[in-house]
Amino acid sequence: MAILSMKTRKKAIDLAIVTLACSAAWILQLTVLNQLFFQGAICNLPLTVTMLWGYVVGSSLPELRADQLRILPVSAIFLRQLLSGSVTGLLVGALFAALYSSVSPVYPIAFPLIGFITGYFSMKNLNQETLFCIPLTLLATVMAEGIMALQLGAIGRPYVFDHLSHMILPEALLNALIAPFVYFPLRDWYEFRRSEAVLEQ
């Protein structure tokens, strides 16, 4: 008799693959991308992977039906919308944040938060996903950098917003340019694993 069920083994394999992919992105960031500058900014591959993970996997909550929208009170709908993020996006962001925490204390909040928020804008609900991949990454990068700037400003770092205004657009553009190269393999892997799970049922 097997010690672990087949489902548990598959989850462990998926977790190992995700951890390896995140480690590879982290190593690529440290060894290559940190050396390449564009107008003083660098491409942030871990942030891009975190955002796109949220986009691809999306929220685990089912969408509200039309009759539920009529029956539920506004507070319940609002709470559900707040909770409609990607838990796995939050976990991938937390993994990168743990790696980054030795560099700066602001990543532990910004990365998981942006990973969760991007799950609300799940790509699987969009028809023209290829067109939305780049602008959503651009906007989410601006949001993530804004969160980090607010944290740095709160702990008393001077001139954070002046520095941010010069850095945010080049970094957002670089992240948006590499987004399709991260998004398509990630989406294909997710679809493959999902179709495998459906066939086994």
C-alpha positions in Angstrom: 0.0 0.0 0.0 1.3 3.4 -0.9 2.2 5.8 1.9 0.9 8.8 -0.1 -2.1 8.9 -2.4 -1.7 9.7 -6.0 -3.4 13.1 -5.5 -1.0 14.0 -2.7 2.0 13.0 -4.9 0.8 15.1 -7.7 0.4 18.1 -5.4 3.9 17.5 -4.1 5.2 17.4 -7.6 3.4 20.6 -8.5 4.8 22.3 -5.4 8.3 21.2 -6.3 7.9 22.5 -9.9 6.7 25.9 -8.6 9.5 26.1 -6.1 12.1 25.3 -8.8 10.5 27.8 -11.2 10.6 30.5 -8.5 14.2 29.6 -7.6 15.2 29.8 -11.3 13.5 33.3 -11.6 15.3 34.4 -8.4 18.7 33.2 -9.7 18.1 34.8 -13.1 17.2 38.1 -11.4 20.4 38.1 -9.3 22.9 36.9 -11.9 21.6 38.5 -15.1 18.8 41.0 -14.8 20.3 43.0 -11.9 23.2 43.9 -14.3 21.0 45.3 -17.0 19.8 48.8 -16.5 17.3 50.9 -18.5 17.2 54.5 -17.5 18.4 53.5 -14.0 15.7 50.8 -13.6 16.0 47.0 -13.7 13.5 44.4 -14.8 11.9 42.7 -11.8 11.3 39.1 -12.8 10.1 37.9 -9.4 7.4 40.6 -9.4 6.4 39.7 -12.9 6.1 36.0 -12.1 4.1 36.8 -9.0 1.6 39.0 -10.9 1.3 36.5 -13.8 0.8 33.6 -11.5 -2.2 35.4 -10.0 -3.5 36.2 -13.5 -3.2 32.7 -14.7 -4.5 30.7 -11.7 -7.0 33.3 -10.6 -9.4 33.1 -7.7 -10.6 29.7 -6.5 -14.0 31.2 -5.7 -16.7 30.4 -8.3 -18.2 33.4 -10.0 -21.5 34.8 -8.7 -24.6 33.9 -10.7 -27.1 36.5 -11.7 -29.7 35.2 -9.1 -27.1 35.4 -6.4 -26.4 39.1 -7.2 -30.1 39.8 -6.8 -30.4 37.9 -3.5 -27.2 38.7 -1.6 -26.8 42.0 0.3 -24.3 44.6 -0.9 -22.0 43.9 2.0 -21.8 40.2 1.2 -21.0 40.9 -2.5 -18.4 43.5 -1.5 -16.7 41.1 0.9 -16.8 38.3 -1.7 -15.1 40.7 -4.2 -12.4 41.5 -1.6 -11.8 37.8 -1.1 -11.7 37.0 -4.9 -8.0 37.0 -5.2 -5.5 34.3 -5.9 -4.4 32.4 -2.8 -1.6 30.7 -4.8 -0.6 34.2 -6.1 -0.3 35.3 -2.5 1.9 32.2 -1.7 4.2 32.7 -4.7 4.5 36.3 -3.7 5.3 35.3 -0.1 8.0 32.9 -1.4 9.7 35.7 -3.4 9.2 38.1 -0.4 11.0 35.6 1.8 13.9 35.6 -0.6 13.9 39.4 -0.8 13.5 40.0 2.9 17.3 40.1 3.4 17.5 42.9 0.9 14.6 45.1 1.9 11.9 44.7 4.6 9.1 46.1 2.3 8.8 43.1 0.0 7.1 40.8 2.5 3.9 42.9 2.2 4.0 44.2 -1.4 4.7 40.9 -3.2 2.0 38.7 -1.5 -0.5 41.5 -1.7 0.0 42.1 -5.4 -0.1 38.3 -6.1 -3.5 38.1 -4.3 -4.9 41.2 -6.0 -4.0 40.1 -9.5 -6.0 36.9 -9.0 -9.1 39.0 -9.2 -8.2 39.8 -12.8 -7.9 36.2 -13.9 -6.9 35.8 -17.5 -9.0 32.6 -17.9 -12.1 34.9 -17.7 -10.9 37.1 -20.6 -11.4 36.3 -24.3 -8.4 38.4 -25.6 -6.0 37.3 -22.9 -2.9 38.0 -25.1 -3.9 41.7 -25.4 -4.4 42.1 -21.7 -1.2 40.4 -20.5 1.0 43.5 -21.1 -1.2 46.4 -19.8 -2.2 44.5 -16.7 1.4 43.8 -15.9 2.2 47.4 -16.5 -0.5 48.6 -14.1 0.2 46.0 -11.4 3.9 47.0 -11.4 2.9 50.6 -10.8 0.6 49.4 -8.0 3.3 47.2 -6.4 5.9 49.9 -6.5 3.4 52.3 -5.1 2.8 50.0 -2.1 6.5 49.7 -1.6 7.0 53.4 -1.7 4.2 54.0 0.8 5.9 51.5 3.2 9.3 53.2 2.7 7.8 56.6 3.3 6.0 55.3 6.5 9.4 54.1 7.9 10.9 57.5 7.3 13.0 57.1 4.2 13.4 60.6 2.5 12.7 61.4 -1.1 11.0 58.0 -1.8 8.3 59.4 -4.1 10.8 61.6 -6.0 12.9 58.5 -6.7 9.9 56.4 -7.5 8.6 58.8 -10.1 11.8 58.4 -12.1 12.0 54.6 -11.7 8.5 53.3 -11.9 7.8 53.8 -15.6 11.0 52.2 -16.9 10.6 49.2 -14.5 6.9 48.8 -15.5 7.8 48.9 -19.2 10.5 46.3 -18.7 8.2 44.0 -16.7 5.5 44.4 -19.4 8.0 43.5 -22.2 9.0 40.3 -20.5 5.4 39.4 -19.4 4.5 37.4 -22.6 7.6 35.3 -22.2 6.6 34.4 -18.7 2.8 34.3 -19.3 2.5 31.8 -22.2 4.7 29.0 -20.7 3.0 29.5 -17.3 -0.5 29.4 -18.9 0.3 26.3 -21.0 1.7 24.4 -17.9 -1.4 25.3 -15.9 -3.8 24.2 -18.6 -1.8 21.0 -19.0 -2.0 20.2 -15.3 -5.7 21.1 -15.2 -6.6 18.9 -18.2 -4.6 16.1 -16.6 -6.6 16.4 -13.4 -9.9 16.4 -15.4 -8.9 13.2 -17.3 -8.1 11.4 -14.1 -11.6 12.0 -12.6 
